[in-house]
Amino acid sequence: MGRRSNSQKKKKISIGNLDVKILQVLKKVGSKPINYKQIAGKLKVTDASGRNQIIKKIAQLAAKKQIEEVERGKFVLKVSASTYTGKVDVTSKGSAYVIVEDLEEDIFIPSNALNKAFHGDVVEVYLYRRRRKGNHEGEINNIIQRKRTEFIGVIEIKEKFAFVSCQDPKMYTDFFIPKERINGAKNGELVLVTLDDWPEKADSPFGSVKEVLGIPGEHETEIHAILLQYGLPYEFPKEVEHYANDLDTSIQADEIAKRRDMRKTLTFTIDPKDAKDFDDALSFEVLKNGNYEVGVHIADVSHYVQPGTILDKEAYERATSVYLVDRVVPMLPEILSNNACSLRPNEEKYTFSAVFEITPNAKLVNEWFGRTVTYSDARFAYEEAQQVIETQETFISASISITGEEYNVTKPIAKAILKLDELAKIMRTARMKSGALSFDKTEVKFNLDENNEPVGVFFKTSKDANKLIEEFMLLANKKVSEFIGKQNPKKTFVYRVHDEPNEEKLASLQTVVSQFGHKLNLQNKNTVTSSLNKLLSDVKGKKEQNMVDTLAIRTMSKAIYTTENIGHYGLAFDYYSHFTSPIRRYPDVMAHRLLQHYLDEGKSANETEYEDKCKHSSEMEGLAANAERDSIKFMQIKFMQEHKHETFVGVISGVTEWGIYVEIIQNKCEGMIRLRDLNDDHYMFIQDKYAVVGKRTGKEYILGDEVLVKVRNADLIKRHLDFTIVNPNEQEELVYTS
């Protein structure tokens, strides 16, 4: 079998990759010419919008000479029947796979058959009949679309030219830079290089230095490089800043008149202690019938970010805020993200709200959605709210001011927190019983000094206060999605979907966790969920927790944005969307706009337009996640440079044919021990045992084993951490925390 998961193969949530699907249809019918209606029929496309997409795509394919019009309005496949279109996935060894929609297996591409294609490119590939190690093998014929044309690397200057060696491990070649295109770069500097051309007989592509980033390994240089590597911005264009700064962000009486006024309702925020943007707040009121009215109030970003403006275009292009280890790269300019749209204490704000009537046993009996104006009475950090929950404190005094009039009222905010915590726990228990998964993976955070140097590591865990907020945000997201998703006729909306886990990956996880005495029941969907939750609970506090959590997450399909709802497996919701974080996520802005449009009884929005926006948002979310991981890895290596002479207890977190990966228990930093550096024996990789075994001694290093390690090399430039095994009898200073 190929490398792709079952969930990837069966996911058909839109007319995505339409060119590939049309070519596949024409391939199947062979030499028989067919028209767009017949193609639509075979693709099961029945709506006018879908047929229009097909007509447009047919014209594009004909212009590219991939198909041929042999009769009026009828087409056949012009290219070889063994030619496909797909996306390149380059491996660290320099070979690649081409992922083709609807093909059962990915096509293996040897390094000598890449024909100048890079990772992520959309290519035309010729499929050979023969197989290699169970995979189809092919050769890339044509590059249809480059994924990237800019790359990060270190420049090496010669007398008449220069070369740039790229940092990306998936980039298998360096760049040739003519002398006149060096752009003032100095030897050894980190640069941004643009792909200019790759002449037919040249060994390397030709490029130009677009920007000099600085000295490799320096903090600002590397953080800047991480952003550029993924094509992520690090500052706003001046015209966007000017536009945002010129917006009227005052609260106006005529606008208040259009909204539900909830300023006198007890309202507060609970966020991380270092947060600057507060995009959600909760309100709480005890009703006369004994039920509770709970409002989930979200910053009304769509009031300020209007469609068609340069501000909206910039927010869409970014699609998400990027959270690096030492900074946030926001989706919106500061005037909005930290001021006008931030639900700061003792300030009136425009909000978009989901208001629920909930019984004392957490049953939902009524719901309301719409634009509001609110006033935040208090701001809590999670730690402060957690203290209220743990100590059961009952009263906090708050003074509020509405349109200039002072209201000095003793507010039972702590009572509200305690009651909301009680409701949230009932809701969470019910969600778990319905089949939701409980991932509480530990997040690694760094204490940084004024120069952004890491001086310590701490772990962020989810406690009751975090879960309180999570439950009510989940409730709002779910109910907004249900409100629109259940309408008839169907309305276009932005869903957050999550497919079922891949069976092969679950079987692999079963093999791994059995080494630690854990079991999974893969009999059916319900047993998988319950046994996964039991596994995640059983490993808490144990040495293998982080590894098992990571492997369990990897068995899951990737959550994406789409207009085609298939539900959310991990949350066990039939309907789910993102509504609660429009300051930092563009899909939430789209959800707000669509919700208001339908509240105003508007017709269904253009599905194709929103599907394209969903796809872009999912892609940008992935890039932001990669950048975040790279920044954490960079900081971990920087941190470990200062601890080279210490011995640490680690857990073997991965075993490969070239080395052992070890995660240090104390700080979650992961490094590799190369097999060639284990000099007491010749070690062989035994895949079935997740182990390496000494040929002479039989000594084993097995996944999950505890080992003692020291830092051998901490390379900031390559972002690579190498360990060496320490003999327990030779340890100097042991660092261990259970």
PALOTOR-635569 format. One line per 8 residues: their letters; for each residue x, y, z of C-alpha. Coordinates in steps of 0.2 Angstrom, whole numbers, plus 5000, padded with zeros to 4 digits. Example, Ala and Ser with C-alpha at 12.3 -4.5 7.8 and 13.67 -1.06 7.14 Angstrom:
as	5062:4978:5039 | 5068:4995:5036
***
This chain:
mgrrsnsq	5000:5000:5000 | 5005:5018:4998 | 5008:5030:5012 | 4992:5039:5011 | 4979:5036:5025 | 4961:5030:5021 | 4954:5046:5028 | 4964:5056:5014
kkkkisig	4958:5044:5001 | 4940:5045:5005 | 4939:5063:5008 | 4928:5071:4994 | 4922:5087:5002 | 4921:5098:4987 | 4925:5099:4968 | 4943:5102:4973
nldvkilq	4957:5097:4961 | 4944:5098:4947 | 4957:5097:4933 | 4963:5080:4940 | 4945:5073:4941 | 4941:5079:4923 | 4957:5071:4917 | 4953:5055:4926
vlkkvgsk	4935:5054:4919 | 4942:5056:4901 | 4955:5043:4905 | 4942:5031:4910 | 4931:5033:4894 | 4946:5031:4883 | 4944:5037:4865 | 4926:5041:4867
pinykqia	4923:5059:4866 | 4911:5067:4879 | 4904:5084:4883 | 4903:5094:4899 | 4886:5087:4904 | 4892:5069:4903 | 4908:5074:4914 | 4897:5082:4926
gklkvtda	4886:5067:4927 | 4901:5055:4930 | 4907:5067:4944 | 4889:5068:4951 | 4889:5087:4950 | 4871:5092:4948 | 4871:5111:4952 | 4873:5125:4940
sgrnqiik	4888:5132:4950 | 4897:5115:4948 | 4893:5114:4930 | 4900:5131:4927 | 4916:5126:4936 | 4918:5111:4924 | 4915:5121:4909 | 4928:5134:4914
kiaqlaak	4941:5120:4919 | 4938:5111:4902 | 4943:5127:4893 | 4959:5129:4903 | 4964:5111:4900 | 4961:5113:4882 | 4971:5128:4881 | 4985:5119:4890
kqieever	4983:5105:4877 | 4980:5092:4890 | 4963:5088:4882 | 4957:5089:4864 | 4941:5095:4856 | 4938:5082:4843 | 4919:5086:4840 | 4910:5102:4844
gkfvlkvs	4909:5102:4863 | 4916:5085:4865 | 4933:5081:4872 | 4946:5067:4874 | 4962:5065:4884 | 4976:5070:4873 | 4990:5065:4885 | 4996:5048:4888
astytgkv	4984:5037:4897 | 4998:5034:4910 | 5000:5053:4914 | 4993:5060:4930 | 4992:5077:4939 | 4997:5078:4957 | 5007:5087:4971 | 5025:5083:4975
dvtskgsa	5030:5077:4992 | 5049:5077:4993 | 5057:5066:5006 | 5073:5070:5017 | 5083:5058:5006 | 5080:5068:4990 | 5067:5056:4982 | 5049:5060:4981
yvivedle	5031:5054:4980 | 5017:5062:4969 | 5000:5062:4978 | 4987:5060:4965 | 4968:5062:4970 | 4959:5046:4968 | 4974:5035:4965 | 4975:5021:4977
edifipsn	4994:5023:4979 | 5006:5038:4979 | 5018:5037:4964 | 5036:5035:4970 | 5048:5047:4961 | 5067:5043:4961 | 5079:5058:4964 | 5085:5057:4946
alnkafhg	5067:5058:4939 | 5061:5074:4948 | 5066:5084:4933 | 5068:5100:4943 | 5052:5099:4953 | 5052:5105:4971 | 5042:5100:4986 | 5024:5106:4985
dvvevyly	5024:5109:4966 | 5009:5103:4955 | 5016:5092:4942 | 5012:5081:4927 | 5019:5063:4931 | 5021:5048:4920 | 5017:5032:4929 | 5027:5017:4924
rrrrkgnh	5019:5000:4925 | 5033:4992:4936 | 5032:4994:4955 | 5045:4998:4968 | 5043:4991:4986 | 5025:4991:4984 | 5023:5008:4976 | 5020:5014:4958
egeinnii	5035:5022:4951 | 5035:5037:4939 | 5044:5051:4932 | 5039:5070:4932 | 5036:5076:4914 | 5031:5094:4917 | 5029:5107:4931 | 5012:5114:4931
qrkrtefi	5013:5126:4946 | 5027:5130:4958 | 5022:5130:4976 | 5037:5142:4981 | 5049:5153:4971 | 5058:5160:4987 | 5070:5150:4998 | 5080:5153:5013
gvieikek	5099:5148:5014 | 5117:5152:5018 | 5127:5161:5004 | 5144:5155:5000 | 5153:5168:4989 | 5167:5163:4976 | 5177:5174:4965 | 5165:5176:4951
fafvscqd	5149:5168:4958 | 5140:5162:4973 | 5130:5147:4979 | 5116:5147:4992 | 5113:5131:5002 | 5095:5130:5008 | 5090:5126:5026 | 5074:5117:5021
pkmytdff	5078:5098:5022 | 5066:5095:5008 | 5076:5106:4996 | 5088:5094:4987 | 5098:5107:4977 | 5108:5123:4980 | 5106:5139:4970 | 5119:5146:4958
ipkering	5120:5165:4961 | 5128:5176:4947 | 5140:5189:4954 | 5129:5203:4949 | 5114:5196:4959 | 5122:5194:4976 | 5113:5211:4982 | 5127:5215:4994
akngelvl	5127:5199:5004 | 5142:5194:5013 | 5150:5177:5014 | 5141:5166:5027 | 5125:5177:5029 | 5108:5170:5029 | 5098:5176:5013 | 5082:5175:5005
vtlddwpe	5084:5169:4987 | 5072:5170:4972 | 5071:5157:4959 | 5075:5165:4942 | 5077:5151:4930 | 5084:5133:4929 | 5093:5131:4912 | 5091:5114:4904
kadspfgs	5109:5109:4906 | 5113:5117:4922 | 5115:5107:4938 | 5108:5120:4949 | 5094:5133:4947 | 5099:5151:4945 | 5093:5163:4958 | 5095:5181:4965
vkevlgip	5097:5187:4983 | 5081:5196:4987 | 5085:5200:5005 | 5100:5198:5017 | 5093:5192:5034 | 5109:5192:5044 | 5121:5181:5053 | 5115:5163:5055
geheteih	5111:5158:5072 | 5107:5175:5079 | 5089:5176:5086 | 5081:5189:5076 | 5089:5182:5060 | 5082:5165:5063 | 5065:5170:5068 | 5064:5181:5053
aillqygl	5070:5167:5042 | 5056:5155:5049 | 5043:5167:5044 | 5050:5169:5027 | 5053:5151:5025 | 5034:5148:5025 | 5029:5164:5016 | 5022:5172:5032
pyefpkev	5022:5191:5034 | 5031:5199:5049 | 5024:5217:5047 | 5009:5226:5039 | 5010:5236:5024 | 5010:5255:5028 | 4993:5257:5018 | 4985:5244:5029
ehyandld	4991:5251:5045 | 4985:5269:5039 | 4968:5262:5034 | 4966:5253:5051 | 4972:5268:5061 | 4959:5279:5052 | 4944:5268:5057 | 4931:5276:5068
tsiqadei	4932:5264:5083 | 4921:5274:5095 | 4905:5267:5102 | 4891:5276:5093 | 4872:5278:5099 | 4865:5275:5082 | 4875:5258:5081 | 4870:5253:5098
akrrdmrk	4852:5256:5093 | 4854:5242:5080 | 4860:5229:5093 | 4855:5220:5109 | 4861:5231:5123 | 4869:5219:5136 | 4880:5231:5145 | 4871:5230:5162
tltftidp	4873:5211:5162 | 4888:5204:5172 | 4902:5201:5159 | 4920:5196:5161 | 4935:5188:5152 | 4946:5174:5156 | 4962:5172:5146 | 4981:5168:5148
kdakdfdd	4990:5180:5159 | 5001:5187:5145 | 4986:5189:5133 | 4984:5206:5124 | 4969:5202:5113 | 4953:5197:5122 | 4941:5191:5108 | 4929:5182:5119
alsfevlk	4919:5185:5135 | 4906:5177:5146 | 4890:5185:5153 | 4880:5177:5167 | 4863:5180:5174 | 4851:5170:5185 | 4834:5171:5178 | 4817:5172:5187
ngnyevgv	4813:5154:5183 | 4829:5147:5191 | 4838:5144:5174 | 4854:5154:5169 | 4857:5165:5154 | 4875:5163:5148 | 4881:5174:5134 | 4896:5170:5124
hiadvshy	4902:5187:5117 | 4914:5188:5103 | 4923:5203:5097 | 4913:5210:5082 | 4928:5210:5070 | 4917:5210:5054 | 4910:5227:5059 | 4927:5235:5056
vqpgtild	4934:5223:5043 | 4922:5226:5028 | 4923:5215:5012 | 4933:5222:4998 | 4944:5234:5008 | 4963:5233:5009 | 4961:5228:5027 | 4950:5213:5023
keayerat	4962:5208:5009 | 4977:5208:5021 | 4967:5198:5034 | 4962:5185:5021 | 4979:5183:5014 | 4986:5180:5032 | 4971:5170:5037 | 4978:5167:5055
svylvdrv	4989:5175:5068 | 5005:5166:5070 | 5011:5162:5088 | 5030:5160:5088 | 5040:5156:5104 | 5044:5174:5107 | 5030:5184:5098 | 5014:5185:5090
vpmlpeil	5012:5190:5072 | 4994:5196:5072 | 4981:5194:5058 | 4975:5211:5061 | 4984:5228:5065 | 4986:5232:5083 | 4973:5246:5083 | 4960:5232:5081
snnacslr	4968:5216:5088 | 4973:5224:5105 | 4962:5239:5106 | 4945:5241:5096 | 4941:5222:5095 | 4949:5217:5112 | 4936:5215:5125 | 4946:5224:5138
pneekytf	4939:5227:5156 | 4929:5243:5160 | 4926:5246:5141 | 4911:5245:5130 | 4913:5235:5114 | 4903:5229:5099 | 4901:5210:5100 | 4893:5196:5091
savfeitp	4885:5185:5103 | 4877:5168:5106 | 4866:5169:5121 | 4859:5153:5129 | 4846:5148:5142 | 4853:5134:5152 | 4845:5124:5166 | 4854:5120:5183
naklvnew	4858:5102:5176 | 4866:5110:5160 | 4852:5107:5148 | 4850:5120:5134 | 4832:5126:5133 | 4834:5142:5122 | 4847:5151:5111 | 4849:5168:5103
fgrtvtys	4862:5174:5090 | 4865:5192:5085 | 4875:5208:5086 | 4876:5216:5104 | 4885:5229:5114 | 4894:5223:5130 | 4904:5230:5144 | 4917:5219:5152
darfayee	4916:5221:5171 | 4933:5211:5175 | 4947:5203:5167 | 4954:5186:5174 | 4970:5177:5170 | 4967:5158:5170 | 4977:5156:5186 | 4966:5169:5195
aqqvietq	4950:5160:5189 | 4957:5143:5194 | 4961:5150:5212 | 4942:5155:5213 | 4937:5137:5208 | 4949:5129:5220 | 4946:5140:5235 | 4928:5142:5232
etfisasi	4929:5161:5235 | 4911:5169:5233 | 4911:5187:5230 | 4922:5200:5220 | 4917:5219:5220 | 4916:5228:5203 | 4912:5245:5197 | 4905:5248:5180
sitgeeyn	4902:5263:5169 | 4889:5264:5155 | 4889:5279:5144 | 4896:5290:5157 | 4884:5284:5171 | 4892:5276:5186 | 4885:5260:5193 | 4893:5254:5209
vtkpiaka	4886:5237:5212 | 4893:5222:5221 | 4894:5209:5208 | 4895:5190:5212 | 4908:5187:5199 | 4916:5173:5208 | 4899:5165:5211 | 4896:5166:5192
ilkldela	4913:5158:5189 | 4909:5144:5201 | 4892:5141:5193 | 4899:5141:5175 | 4913:5129:5181 | 4899:5117:5188 | 4889:5118:5171 | 4905:5116:5161
kimrtarm	4909:5100:5170 | 4892:5093:5167 | 4893:5098:5148 | 4911:5090:5147 | 4905:5074:5155 | 4891:5072:5143 | 4902:5076:5128 | 4914:5063:5133
ksgalsfd	4900:5050:5135 | 4895:5055:5117 | 4912:5049:5110 | 4923:5065:5111 | 4942:5062:5113 | 4951:5070:5127 | 4968:5077:5122 | 4977:5087:5135
ktevkfnl	4994:5087:5128 | 5007:5096:5137 | 5013:5112:5129 | 5031:5117:5131 | 5034:5136:5135 | 5050:5146:5138 | 5054:5159:5151 | 5064:5172:5141
dennepvg	5074:5186:5147 | 5074:5204:5140 | 5085:5198:5126 | 5074:5184:5121 | 5086:5171:5128 | 5079:5156:5136 | 5082:5155:5155 | 5070:5141:5159
vffktskd	5056:5129:5153 | 5039:5127:5160 | 5024:5116:5154 | 5007:5123:5150 | 4993:5111:5156 | 4974:5113:5155 | 4965:5115:5171 | 4947:5118:5176
anklieef	4947:5137:5172 | 4954:5133:5154 | 4941:5119:5152 | 4927:5131:5158 | 4931:5143:5144 | 4933:5128:5131 | 4916:5121:5135 | 4907:5137:5132
mllankkv	4917:5141:5116 | 4913:5124:5110 | 4895:5126:5114 | 4894:5143:5104 | 4904:5135:5089 | 4893:5120:5089 | 4876:5129:5090 | 4880:5142:5077
sefigkqn	4885:5128:5065 | 4869:5119:5069 | 4858:5134:5067 | 4864:5136:5049 | 4868:5118:5045 | 4850:5112:5049 | 4842:5125:5038 | 4832:5120:5023
pkktfvyr	4835:5124:5009 | 4854:5121:5013 | 4864:5137:5016 | 4883:5139:5012 | 4893:5140:5028 | 4911:5138:5034 | 4913:5122:5044 | 4927:5115:5054
vhdepnee	4927:5096:5050 | 4937:5081:5057 | 4937:5064:5048 | 4938:5048:5057 | 4956:5041:5061 | 4966:5030:5049 | 4964:5011:5053 | 4982:5008:5048
klaslqtv	4989:5021:5059 | 4978:5015:5074 | 4985:4998:5071 | 5003:5005:5072 | 4998:5015:5088 | 4992:4998:5095 | 5009:4990:5092 | 5018:5004:5100
vsqfghkl	5008:5006:5116 | 5008:4988:5119 | 5026:4990:5123 | 5021:4999:5138 | 5007:4987:5143 | 4992:4997:5136 | 4979:4991:5124 | 4967:4998:5111
nlqnkntv	4951:4990:5106 | 4949:4993:5087 | 4933:4983:5085 | 4922:4998:5081 | 4920:5017:5082 | 4914:5017:5100 | 4927:5005:5106 | 4941:5015:5097
tsslnkll	4936:5031:5105 | 4933:5024:5123 | 4950:5015:5123 | 4959:5030:5116 | 4952:5040:5130 | 4957:5027:5142 | 4975:5026:5135 | 4977:5045:5136
sdvkgkke	4971:5045:5154 | 4982:5030:5159 | 4998:5038:5152 | 4996:5054:5162 | 5011:5058:5172 | 5021:5043:5165 | 5037:5044:5156 | 5029:5039:5139
qnmvdtla	5015:5052:5141 | 5021:5065:5128 | 5026:5052:5116 | 5010:5042:5117 | 5000:5059:5116 | 5010:5064:5100 | 5008:5047:5092 | 4989:5047:5096
irtmskai	4987:5064:5088 | 4996:5058:5073 | 4983:5044:5070 | 4970:5057:5069 | 4965:5065:5052 | 4969:5083:5050 | 4954:5095:5054 | 4951:5107:5040
yttenigh	4939:5121:5035 | 4926:5117:5021 | 4909:5121:5015 | 4904:5102:5015 | 4900:5096:5032 | 4905:5079:5038 | 4905:5082:5056 | 4919:5083:5069
yglafdyy	4925:5066:5075 | 4937:5072:5089 | 4923:5082:5097 | 4909:5070:5093 | 4899:5084:5085 | 4888:5082:5069 | 4890:5101:5066 | 4905:5112:5071
shftspir	4912:5128:5065 | 4924:5142:5071 | 4915:5157:5078 | 4924:5162:5093 | 4941:5169:5088 | 4939:5182:5074 | 4954:5192:5080 | 4966:5178:5075
rypdvmah	4956:5167:5063 | 4949:5173:5046 | 4936:5158:5045 | 4928:5165:5061 | 4926:5182:5052 | 4918:5173:5037 | 4906:5163:5050 | 4901:5180:5057
rllqhyld	4897:5187:5040 | 4887:5172:5035 | 4878:5171:5051 | 4872:5189:5050 | 4868:5187:5032 | 4856:5173:5036 | 4849:5181:5051 | 4844:5195:5039
egksanet	4836:5181:5028 | 4849:5182:5014 | 4850:5169:5001 | 4863:5156:5002 | 4881:5162:4998 | 4892:5156:4984 | 4898:5139:4989 | 4913:5139:4977
eyedkckh	4919:5156:4983 | 4919:5151:5001 | 4926:5134:4997 | 4941:5142:4990 | 4943:5153:5005 | 4941:5138:5016 | 4955:5129:5007 | 4967:5144:5008
ssemegla	4963:5146:5027 | 4967:5128:5030 | 4984:5130:5020 | 4989:5145:5030 | 4984:5137:5046 | 4996:5123:5042 | 5010:5135:5038 | 5008:5144:5054
anaerdsi	5008:5128:5064 | 5025:5123:5055 | 5032:5140:5059 | 5027:5138:5077 | 5035:5121:5079 | 5051:5127:5070 | 5052:5142:5082 | 5050:5130:5097
kfmqikfm	5063:5119:5090 | 5075:5134:5088 | 5072:5139:5106 | 5075:5121:5113 | 5092:5120:5104 | 5097:5137:5110 | 5092:5132:5128 | 5102:5116:5127
qehkhetf	5117:5125:5121 | 5119:5131:5139 | 5117:5114:5146 | 5130:5104:5136 | 5139:5097:5151 | 5124:5090:5160 | 5117:5073:5160 | 5099:5071:5157
vgvisgvt	5086:5057:5158 | 5077:5054:5142 | 5064:5043:5134 | 5067:5035:5117 | 5053:5043:5107 | 5058:5037:5090 | 5068:5023:5081 | 5074:5024:5063
ewgiyvei	5087:5015:5052 | 5099:5030:5054 | 5096:5034:5073 | 5087:5035:5089 | 5077:5050:5094 | 5077:5054:5113 | 5065:5066:5122 | 5072:5073:5138
iqnkcegm	5060:5071:5152 | 5064:5087:5161 | 5061:5099:5147 | 5054:5089:5132 | 5068:5094:5121 | 5071:5080:5107 | 5087:5076:5099 | 5095:5061:5089
irlrdlnd	5108:5049:5093 | 5115:5043:5076 | 5118:5024:5075 | 5136:5027:5069 | 5140:5036:5085 | 5135:5020:5095 | 5153:5014:5095 | 5151:4999:5107
dhymfiqd	5143:4988:5093 | 5136:4988:5076 | 5117:4992:5078 | 5104:4986:5066 | 5086:4993:5065 | 5072:4981:5069 | 5056:4989:5063 | 5044:4976:5070
kyavvgkr	5051:4979:5087 | 5053:4998:5086 | 5071:4995:5092 | 5089:4994:5087 | 5099:4979:5092 | 5118:4976:5093 | 5124:4963:5081 | 5138:4956:5093
tgkeyilg	5131:4960:5110 | 5112:4959:5107 | 5110:4975:5117 | 5093:4983:5113 | 5087:5001:5113 | 5068:5000:5112 | 5055:5014:5109 | 5050:5020:5127
devlvkvr	5066:5015:5135 | 5074:5027:5148 | 5092:5032:5143 | 5105:5044:5150 | 5111:5057:5137 | 5122:5073:5135 | 5121:5086:5121 | 5134:5081:5108
nadlikrh	5130:5096:5096 | 5117:5110:5096 | 5116:5117:5078 | 5105:5133:5078 | 5107:5135:5059 | 5101:5118:5054 | 5090:5117:5069 | 5096:5100:5074
ldftivnp	5100:5093:5091 | 5112:5078:5093 | 5114:5068:5109 | 5126:5055:5114 | 5123:5040:5126 | 5130:5041:5143 | 5135:5026:5153 | 5127:5027:5170
neqeelvy	5144:5023:5178 | 5152:5039:5169 | 5138:5052:5173 | 5144:5068:5181 | 5129:5078:5185 | 5112:5070:5183 | 5097:5081:5179 | 5080:5072:5182
ts	5062:5077:5186 | 5049:5064:5186
***
